[in-house]
Amino acid sequence: MLRRPAPAPAPAVWLLLAALLCDCGVWAARANKHKPWLEPTYHGIVTENDNTVLLDPPLIALDKDAPLRFAGEICGFKIHGQNVPFDAVVVDKSTGEGLIRSKEKLDCELQKDYTFTIQAYDCGRGPDGSANAKKSHKATVHIQVNDVNEYAPVFKEKSYQASVVEGRRYESILRVEAVDADCSPQFSQICSYEIVTPDVPFTVDKDGYIKNTEKLNYGKEHQYKLTVTAYDCGKKRATEDVLVKISIKPTCTPGWQGWNSRVEYEPGTGALALFPSAHLETCDEPVASVQVTVELETSHIGKGCDRDTYSEKSLHRLCGAGSGTAELLPAPSCSLNWTVGLPTDNGHDSDQVFEFNGTQAVRIPDGLVSVNPKEPFTVSLWMRHGPFGRRKETILCSSDKTDMNRHHFSLFVHGCRFIFLLRQDPSGEKQYKPAEFHWKLAQVCDEEWHHYVLNVEIPRVTLSVDGVSHEPFSVTEDYPLHPARIETQLVVGACWQGGDLRMTQFFRGDLAGLTIRAGKLTDKKVIDCLYTCKEGLDLQVPEDGGRGVKVQANPGRSVLTLEAEDVGELEKVLQHVAYLNSRQFPTPGVRRLRLTSTVRCLSEAACALIPPVDGSVMVLQPEEPKISLSGVHHFARAASEFESSEGVFLFPELRIISTITREVEPNGEGDEDPTVQESLVSEEIVHDLDTCEVTVEGEELSPEQESLEVDMARVQHKGIEVSRSNLGVVFTGVDTMASYEEALHLLRYRNWNSRSLLDRKFKLVCSELNGRYVSNEFQVEVNVIHTANPMEHASHMAAQPQFVHPEHRSFVDLSGHNLANPHPFAVVPSTATVVIVVCVSFLVFMIILGVFRIRAAHQRTMRDQDTGKESEMDWDDSALTITVNPMETYEDQHSEEEEEEEEEESEDGEEEDDVTSAESESSEEEEEGEHGDQQPANRQQQLEWDDSTLSY
């Protein structure tokens, strides 16, 4: 059903409504007289996971035009600021209530608060406020973003570790620390830590400090591994726990670690590091500086340390002192025998040391040394002396040999004083002159070895002890001696009283190397050379270390001091401190070693006591060399050669070598076979010699008719000195084995009255290091070949036919002998002897011929059966002896070359003692070699058959 449309309003009604509306707009415009009003400041809070801001006070805009419509209503809010993530909305226009909310998700960790301004505006004349709207003042809004516990704690380190010493309770061992990325204090702070590992003697506090709850024991546990976690104040646990390692150390004792108490040194290997892995433990105490002193103790070795043990005379030459040094206490030998009765150190490993017990002394042979007080001279010695009282003990004294007791010069000790007395010879001037010089030294009586060098050049006398010069503290003057023609006696170990004919002022102690050098003084360079040790501490500072380390060493290289602020740098230097012995054959034995340290803290006071380190260096026994002498042991020469001006060279083919024997382990599969033994290999080495002594065996040399001579100019040019006596010749001086060979090649033996001489025997012995290594005894025998008178031989053989024995007499055995340049000699046999020999030879020939025919008849029938039996017809002449006729003639000049050949072939024969018989036999041998091929008939006549064993 359709409705009827309403009727349209009348025009008058429309006009009335329009008028009313116009009247209202005019009224509203007249009523909007006031601006909205806001609070000056607003504070708001918003949570990270929410977008609504809670404001204090609430956001309400007031307008005095209310309750008028539009003019009294709030149409909106406007926020002023850059990048403000908020907007404001009107909740109720009539009340002016509004709301601030976030436009995007907020992050407290990025920005914790915001500040901006806001304005309110009313609706003006229309509902949207676009016409004639009024704005409020700008109010300030502070909004804080509240945190949400979205992050868990995280530890700063992936793991933690620490070390503690056993037996202590620590307030804090180490600290673990975690952080939280949340922005608020509530959620960003770590409120607690917890050790997750159960049953461990450790605890952790809220700040992360870990400590032990009981004393730890290194024997029970070397290291603990703990798992620790953290919680923030929102009770949120760390996503990953952390591992904590706590190592337990034994009780810490400051000191040196990583060193060996015993180090073995093999001779000839160079420098050996003593502390290659040394480390200084300071137990974590702060160190400002460290001083370390290394001491090598060698006072028990030789004369204070390992030095060259050559004779003192040789050492002076080696050090450049030249010749002219007289050695008063040489090693005992055949030619230098005045020290034979003195007690020694019973060994030559170190040096030749003589002991004086207060009852012994030695007289020095006359002419060995001569001291002129007007000329300079030097006295050098090694001495070890103790505090034996206050009596005088004489070291060296030259006094009257007879009649009086005057001391011309002497060197003695009195308590701890070292005194030298020198009386001037009589002169025209009778005035006081310096005569007695006194030194007061602790070294004189400390029972240690010291080296003394006394340089005398009147009126000045200087003393050097261990290379340090000392001036006398007291000098006494005296008159010169009165004139007297009395010979002097030089004595070591006491003083000879010529008037009483006895010794007095005996010395008690040890002496070595006592020498006098007349005419010259010894300079400082030579003194230092004589005293220098061949062993000591050596340091080669590495290029990459040693910065800031101060190094000091004493002259003898027995004390080394290191000082540094950095302990690590000092350790690097100490690890390169080494022991070095430059001797080819060092003295074996123990050298004590001591390391002392001083550690200082920042307060310059000693903060840690480092105990000293005591160790030792064991020098192993060097491989002992074997010195071998070889050459011709036996030879003969004509008497004319012995009587010539040149003489006979004793050692023309001498060879000196030295070898050592090493054990070599087998190589290859034999190493695993227990039956395979180590083999010995001899290896030749090169070293020096210092003595070769040639002595005469049998009677001493007779100066009236024989001597041993040598070309002195050529020998001394090599630096070798020669001393001769009736007992032989001694070559001394440090030189090579080759030089000694050449020197001994020059030694000749002369005898200008050799008619009664048949042979002479000599013995040669060489040694090294003052007798420490001695060669074999090389013996040489020389025979004299005499030229016989022909008539005397003929008469002798005719008168005594019984001396012609029916036996073979081979040529004299000269095996190993040298018969260079033999002189021919001749012996003419008598006519009777020739007749006898011919008759006997003819008789023997007839007997042989008869026997031969008989044997041939018996064996003729067996010839066809066995032709090999013809050899049985040969004579078995084993029972026959061929005797050479000693009286057979021969030609002298023509057979000279054949004689040499025959002599060489007869070297394996039997040696003859009778020189005349040897001459006769050699004549027969010579004639036989000359005519053997050309005259067989003559050869048969020279043979005589011994038919004593034949049966007729």
LUMVEX-596442 format. One record per residue (C-alpha): residue in one letter; x, y, z. Coordinates in steps of 0.001 Angstrom, whole numbers, plus 500000, padded with zeros to 6 digits. Layout:
AXYZ
...
REM end
This chain:
M500000500000500000
L501474503339499102
R501786506112501583
R500839509446500846
P503731511884500753
A503836514558503393
P502944517921502318
A505759520419501734
P506168523186504278
A504775526446503551
P507085529192502351
A506560531171505485
V507880528381507591
W511012528295505541
L511619531887506033
L511185531610509769
L513720528808510025
A516252530702508010
A515957533710510211
L516447531657513319
L519563530097511928
C521080533399511050
D520415534726514481
C522200531682516096
G525404532070514029
V525726535610514937
W525309534685518559
A527934531980518417
A530391534316516888
R529765536736519556
A530076534025522297
N533683532463521340
K535648534935523305
H538098532633525135
K540958530303524182
P541198526755525496
W543371526248528556
L545833523431529340
E548105522598532285
P551612523987531792
T553319520586532156
Y552340516994531750
H554278513879532774
G553474510627531178
I554503507002531286
V554280504494528516
T555345500839528485
E557459499337525704
N554705496866524772
D551800499417525006
N550899502566523060
T548745504428525583
V550418507104527630
L549339507625531204
L549543511362531896
D549718513169535165
P547619515271535280
P545183513896532689
L544985515702529384
I541886517965529670
A541458521243527853
L539052523817529431
D537250526614527614
K535307529415529367
D532920529640526438
A531301526429527578
P528629525331527566
L528091527139524301
R528075524840521453
F531170524850519333
A532811527773521112
G532937525924524358
E533884522595522824
I537386521179522156
C537834519930518685
G541485518692518844
F545084518714520105
K548247519473518134
I551713518155519070
H554788520227518217
G558237518667517832
Q560472516754515418
N560149513034515031
V557761512734517915
P556315509180517850
F553107510281519594
D549790511786518626
A546874513263520710
V543186512577520214
V540034514105521724
V538004511695523776
D535134514114524709
K534680517479522979
S532378518872525620
T534656518031528519
G537875518677526626
E539334515293527619
G542110514009525414
L544498511063525057
I548151510757523965
R549225507519522303
S552289506212520450
K552251505962516732
E554893503154516619
K556470500555518878
L558703502147521447
D562114500763522554
C563414501877525908
E566900500668525006
L566927503141522126
Q565289506122523895
K564104506196527415
D562044509471527384
Y560531512073525088
T559703515783525530
F557445517811523285
T554714520548523386
I550976520268522823
Q548134522742522069
A544342522421522256
Y541924524209519939
D538137524670520207
C535528524202517566
G535056527863516842
R531912528326514741
G531757524837513393
P532006521289514550
D535450520833512981
G536886524044514421
S537941525233511088
A536169528549511398
N537154531098513984
A538833528432516249
K540996529494519074
K544228527644520291
S545518527264523789
H549046527979524889
K551702525333524348
A552001522903527247
T555135520770527829
V554763517032527897
H557459514670529368
I556932511013528592
Q559064508230530030
V559216504868528341
N558918502106530902
D561276499083530414
V560204495534529870
N562600492747531042
E563222491434527602
Y567018490844527815
A568908488214529866
P572279488817531555
V575416488170529447
F578975487607530861
K581700489929529652
E584238487086529162
K583767483709527554
S585748482077530398
Y587725483017533476
Q590861481526535008
A593094482176537992
S595875480545540025
V596129480249543773
V598693478802546146
E597681475905548296
G597138476269552015
R595727479817551966
R592239481372552359
Y591713484191549881
E589264487094550317
S588907487190546575
I590416484948543907
L588818486542540851
R585614488377539785
V583106487341537172
E580947490083535699
A577739490025533614
V575736492842531968
D572059493253530968
A570924495162527875
D567666496344529467
C567412500084530003
S565853500290533403
P567735499835536642
Q565301497161537657
F566037494910534733
S569508496065533689
Q571206495453537024
I572621492050538016
C571274491269541408
S572963487904542068
Y575476485265540856
E575367481557541495
I577909478680541217
V576048475929539431
T578748473242539930
P577943471326543089
D580283470382545939
V583139472769545262
P584995474695547991
F584165478066546462
T581474480715546792
V580492483817544836
D578874486990546185
K576327489340544557
D579123491371543009
G580701488343541309
Y583764487870543569
I584754484216543979
K586688482986547000
N587545479649548520
T585652478379551528
E588499476159552750
K592254475766552337
L593090474158549048
N595447471215548650
Y597560470774545529
G597891467062546219
K594120466644546263
E593237468689543198
H595435470544540700
Q592591472498539072
Y588886473235539691
K586383473925536914
L583309475903537975
T580118476873536112
V578717480261537182
T575410481929536187
A573892485417536797
Y570407486863537515
D569145490371536915
C566804492122539324
G563851490842537325
K564970487286538230
K565870486558534650
R568806484103534319
A571698484400531939
T571156482593528694
E574711481104528808
D576649480175531934
V580395480891532134
L583308478485532833
V585777479403535586
K589142477539535923
I591053477862539177
S594541476248539214
I596156475204542463
K599881475788542845
P602114474202545432
T603223476403548256
C605190479181546569
T608805479626547635
P610769482438546023
G613818481110544201
W615343479839540987
Q613643477008539156
G614566474904536126
W618313474484536782
N620470471366537129
S622615470893540189
R625219468940538173
V626443469780534683
E628929467548532843
Y631534469190530630
E633203467186527890
P636676468490526989
G636980470163523634
T633267470993523242
G633522474752523719
A631193476763525951
L628520474887527934
A625413476778529135
L624965476415532894
F621368477662533299
P619645477120529927
S616117476928531444
A616453478962534628
H613392480890535877
L613121483171538902
E609948482637540959
T609010485778542911
C605584484544544070
D603788487441542379
E605521490040544479
P606186493335542692
V609884493510541822
A611818496709541195
S615253495191540445
V617179491929540645
Q620920491373541116
V622437487962540424
T626037486839541087
V627454483638539587
E630638482305541228
L632838479504539888
E634952477925542627
T638212476445541309
S640617476972544197
H641026473202544650
I642110472729541034
G645844473011540484
K647119476378541656
G643742478052542009
C642251477064538647
D642977475101535501
R646070476574533839
D648605475288531375
T650780472827533294
Y653898473212531218
S657120473837533025
E657463477368534300
K660359477913531958
S658222476969528978
L655359479137530195
H657650482158530367
R658596481601526745
L654952481150525744
C654006484410527446
G656732486317525633
A659263486571528446
G661999485274526159
S664923483120527171
G667162483369530203
T664690481984532743
A666156479471535201
E663713476983536707
L664702476136540281
L662030473495540943
P661755471476537720
A659991468172537403
P662400465416538467
S664279463762535603
C667622462115534933
S669324465368534048
L667340467603536429
N667470465456539515
W667904467806542469
T664143467766543248
V663894463982543358
G663723463789547154
L660949466367547590
P657356465203548215
T654996466165545392
D651273466186544838
N651514462581543591
G650041463341540213
H650472465396537105
D646826466031536292
S647141469613537460
D650712470684537945
Q654026469815539548
V653657470937543177
F656362470454545804
E655541470114549482
F657855471455552173
N657120470171555679
G659626472271557631
T662457469747557532
Q663356469581553844
A665233471777551424
V667043471413548105
R670366472784546979
I670411474305543522
P673342473157541361
D676131475668540933
G676030477635537735
L672308477169537094
V671605480837537755
S673710483844538640
V672236486997540199
N674080490294540068
P672626492836542538
K673665495651540227
E671508494300537383
P667724493804537292
F666236490370537804
T662848488771538458
V661786486093540918
S658494484339540120
L656742481608542087
W653462480030543142
M652995479628546888
R650391478262549284
H651152479085552884
G649192479141556116
P649494480878559491
F652184478592560939
G653580480942563556
R655927483887563812
R659247482339562899
K661044483059559666
E660447480608556841
T662807480899553911
I661608480316550377
L664845481090548546
C668240481924549959
S671705482600548575
S674305482503551334
D677988481776551962
K678876478191551206
T681594478026553885
D683166479938556742
M680409482536557318
N676643482812557580
R676057485866555413
H672853486003553353
H673476487639550004
F669798487612549005
S666810485740550322
L663053485590550038
F661143484547553141
V657855484884555009
H657442485974558600
G653884485510559827
C651747487151557152
R654621489257555853
F656421488736552594
I660050489877552880
F662855490196550364
L666494490741551425
L669224491886549041
R672678492861550328
Q674834494928548012
D678275493675547038
P681307495426548517
S682019498713546821
G684056501824547411
E681064503651548889
K680296502601552423
Q676809504005552890
Y673389502744553701
K671368501323550845
P667907499697550658
A668346496091551743
E665110494647553161
F661628495135551692
H658474494236553618
W654914493577552405
K652058492768554742
L649574490662552792
A646635488499553786
Q647382486239550820
V650616485077552476
C648810483120555190
D645326482282553840
E646276478741552736
E645312479467549137
W647422479439545983
H648746482821544883
H651133483935542166
Y654029486185543203
V656281488101540820
L659130490136542338
N660792492662540030
V664121493810541481
E665942496846540179
I667699498489543095
P666737500796544662
R663203499868543533
V661522496535544184
T657905495874543192
L655727492893544035
S652791491619541985
V650368489198543651
D647819487539541384
G648427490210538792
V647885493122541224
S650873495346542031
H651787496074545666
E654275498584546988
P656351497709550088
F655050499275553269
S658493499213554876
V662047499386553516
T665115498848555720
E668576500070554724
D671894498412555490
Y675630498603554707
P677040496586551793
L678659493258552592
H682319493117553532
P684699491802550861
A685218488055551019
R686180485469548410
I683628482873549435
E681419480969547039
T677651481109547544
Q675080478369547892
L671523478758546530
V668897476798548481
V665114476446548140
G663052475760551264
A665676476847553815
C668878478834554165
W672370477341554304
Q674561478464557193
G678090478181555826
G679707478858559158
D677710476117560905
L677393473846557867
R673683473274558396
M670282474350557170
T668031476761559054
Q664748478686558692
F662898475846556994
F659774476609554974
R656393474974555549
G653981475091552663
D653691474336548961
L655788475831546171
A655644475533542401
G657027477309539374
L659942478964541173
T662081480743538574
I664734483458538390
R665162485557535288
A668473487395535425
G669149490613533570
K665523491499532751
L662291492509534445
T658902490958533771
D656310493366532425
K652605493475533259
K651572491668530087
V653714488642530892
I652539488631534521
D648902488588533442
C649643485809530972
L651293483667533643
Y648343484133535996
T645495483804533502
C643195480828533993
K642261478601531100
E638794478018532523
G636075480402533617
L632620481812533018
D631703482892529519
L628792485083528391
Q627596485816524884
V624653488226525216
P621941487380522658
E620960489999520110
D617255489761520916
G617674489972524677
G619597491546527478
R618129495017527164
G618730496967530332
V620950494276531909
K624254495397533447
V627077492836533315
Q630280492879535376
A633041490260535593
N636280489951537529
P639605489587535637
G639802485867536348
R636322485236534897
S635337483365538040
V632692485874539213
L629942487298537016
T627341489837538200
L624064490642536408
E621638493408537383
A618357494461535773
E614920495873536510
D613129493458534211
V613216489921535565
G612458488455532146
E615404490184530460
L617741489107533255
E616585485513532848
K617421485639529113
V620975486769529877
L621469484249532686
Q620426481434530367
H623494482261528203
V626038482133531048
A628364479244530202
Y631446477374531439
L634440477329529105
N637760475484529382
S640168476256526545
R642727473570527430
Q643043470648525057
F643489468319528030
P641764470011531003
T642131468841534556
P639213466511535322
G637166466970538462
V634395468982540072
R634131472782539958
R631710474169542515
L629123476658541281
R627096479152543329
L624287481524542301
T623227484258544751
S620351486711544142
T619023489905545693
V615506491108544848
R614350494651545655
C610845496082545654
L609729499590544791
S610564500737548309
E614261499900547652
A614113497313550397
A614704493610550047
C611219492169549591
A611910488525548822
L614661486287550125
I615974484192547232
P617904481178548557
P621328480632546946
V621743477963544306
D624618475497544748
G625663473284541869
S628746471855540214
V630444471479536862
M631940468042536373
V634834468180533914
L635096464700532452
Q638360462846532001
P639829463773528611
E640727460987526250
E644351460315527071
P646699460614524108
K649265457927523415
I652537459456522245
S654448456985520056
L658083457201518995
S659229455049516084
G662226454781513818
V665460452812513412
H666389451020516629
H669727449518515633
F672350450480513092
A676100450287512552
R678549452854511306
A682239452852510567
A684521454130513287
S685660456918511014
E682139458388510999
F682046458570514785
E685413460322514793
S684470462831512100
S683463466387512935
E679863465702511930
G679469462494513932
V676570460062513606
F672908461151513634
L671084459133516277
F667507459613515096
P667626460118511329
E664213458518510718
L662438459384513975
R658656459710513747
I656489461170516542
I652732460687516456
S649967460867519045
T646735458902518978
I643620458541521070
T641370455509521250
R637612455951520941
E634796453490521402
V632549453327518338
E629142451723518543
P628274449355515688
N625789450599513094
G622932448886511359
E621258445693512520
G624086444919514870
D622775447494517313
E620015445154518357
D622297442135518661
P623587441827522251
T626512439747521053
V627892442630518981
Q630469444523520991
E631682448086520626
S634803448512518529
L637832450615519343
V639067453097516781
S642463454766516991
E642512458358515798
E645598460480515291
I645553463919516907
V647877466895516944
H649143468574520087
D652318470119521438
L655228468636523348
D657231470356526028
T660107467931526736
C662155465297524966
E664992463704526932
V667803461633525463
T669729459659528076
V672767457414527804
E672294453839528931
G675242452326530683
E678241454463531532
E677921458241531452
L679404460212528615
S683110460837528917
P683676464479527943
E687301463682527054
Q686367461430524147
E682635461628523327
S679696464040523247
L676130464593522064
E675891467618519807
V673151469531518047
D672953472553515791
M671932475095518426
A671095477868515968
R668561475759514094
V667012474355517261
Q666663477663519102
H665127479167515996
K662209476831516638
G661856478025520221
I663314474868521762
E666060475058524366
V668737472394524772
S670589471487527950
R673407468911527981
S675115466908530676
N677083463670531025
L673760461845531302
G672366463048528004
V670493465912526345
V667153467513527273
F665062469434524748
T662520471756526426
G659962474257525199
V656361474108524075
D656322473336520375
T654709471021517858
M655586467377517429
A656923468167513962
S659333470729515411
Y660601468203517938
E661084465674515160
E663239468122513240
A665221469017516361
L665900465362517229
H666936464659513641
L669792467088514257
L671151465265517324
R674588463721516648
Y676863461410518614
R680620461883518326
N683456459754519679
W686939460779518687
N688539457761520374
S686349454911519131
R689062452251518945
S687891450635522170
L684173451282521509
L681976448487520224
D678473449961520757
R676524452698522515
K672867452669523610
F670599455655524012
K667029456096525223
L664555458785524098
V661394459779525990
C659085462700525100
S656298464154527203
E653532466721527186
L652218469008529948
N655208468680532242
G655130464899532295
R651371464358532374
Y651491462354529143
V654679460363528477
S655671458516525316
N657121455054524999
E660841454539525602
F662526454573522226
Q665909452833522423
V668654453126519857
E671805451014519682
V674691452045517446
N677535449647516614
V681036450660515614
I682501448873512590
H686248448648512921
T688643448153509936
A690912445178510739
N694684444677509896
P695144441764507298
M698367440337508755
E697021440235512236
H694006438197511067
A696177435726509166
S698480435067512126
H695528434753514436
M693746432135512345
A696921430124511757
A697802429998515432
Q694316429049516567
P692725426714513999
Q690230425437516563
F688198428652516070
V687236427538512540
H684016425716513453
P682413423272510947
E679030425018511030
H677155427593509036
R677789431172510154
S675236433478508537
F675817437165508039
V675324439344511095
D671622440039511691
L670890443707511172
S667151443483511052
G665765446945511357
H669230448496511169
N670389451167508851
L673626450492506995
A673632453509504783
N677001454317503210
P678928451268504512
H682652451425503970
P684295448380502345
F686794446530504333
A689179443611503469
V690609440578505259
V693245438403503408
P693297434723504538
S696605432756504915
T697958430092502422
A697743427226504960
T694102427870505499
V693413427754501773
V695217424383501426
I693263422859504286
V689961424001502888
V690747422633499413
C691750419208500762
V688703418841502917
S686466419925500060
F687999417308497711
L687523414535500284
V683895415406500782
F683362415507497059
M684730411931496619
I682504410629499411
I679460412171497858
L680321410736494482
G680652407194495878
V677396407325497775
F675624408692494728
R676751405722492560
I675626403147495116
R672162404689495421
A671865404924491634
A672523401154491215
H669792400207493710
Q667164402403492152
R667877401723488440
T665275398889488292
M662485401065489695
R662956403927487271
D660479402587484666
Q657729401944487237
D657715405211488910
T659564408021487260
G658355410340490042
K660699408596492460
E663699410161490826
S663238412987493209
E664135410584496026
M667667410518494674
D668122414094495843
W670155414409498929
D668456415085502233
D670923417645503443
S669008418646506550
A671778417218508679
L674493418967506703
T675899422263507768
I677639424582505330
T680459426602506735
V681758429565504819
N685522429836504752
P686255433119506532
M689663433363504929
E688538433360501303
T689768436375499371
Y687623438811497521
E687998442029495662
D687253445112497650
Q686231447760495175
H684419445563492658
S682065443968495215
E680876447156496984
E677399447220495379
E676923443430495740
E677844443693499393
E674937446103500031
E672510443702498333
E673790440728500335
E673464442691503569
E669812443487502824
E669098439803502082
S670692438711505342
E668449440841507616
D666587437748508824
G669760435863509782
E671369435382513142
E673160438424514603
E676862438005515330
D678488439507518397
D682076439238517141
V682812442200514874
T685861440520513281
S683885437405512513
A681119439472510926
E683683441136508697
S685044437776507511
E681619436339506820
S680480439409504935
S683589439034502775
E682616435485501849
E679032436477501145
E680264439252498913
E682604436982496947
E679898434380496560
G677418436911495158
E680039438239492734
H681144434923491152
G678116432707491737
D676884432632488164
Q680179432712486304
Q682348430285488325
P680350427345489737
A683481425344490241
N684950427946492545
R681677428007494507
Q681966424289495234
Q685472424796496511
Q684189427283499048
L681933424671500669
E683109422158503228
W680933419155504133
D680447418164507719
D680732414388507489
S680476413715511191
T676920412448510717
L677702410178507757
S678262406450508245
Y680720404704506001
REM end
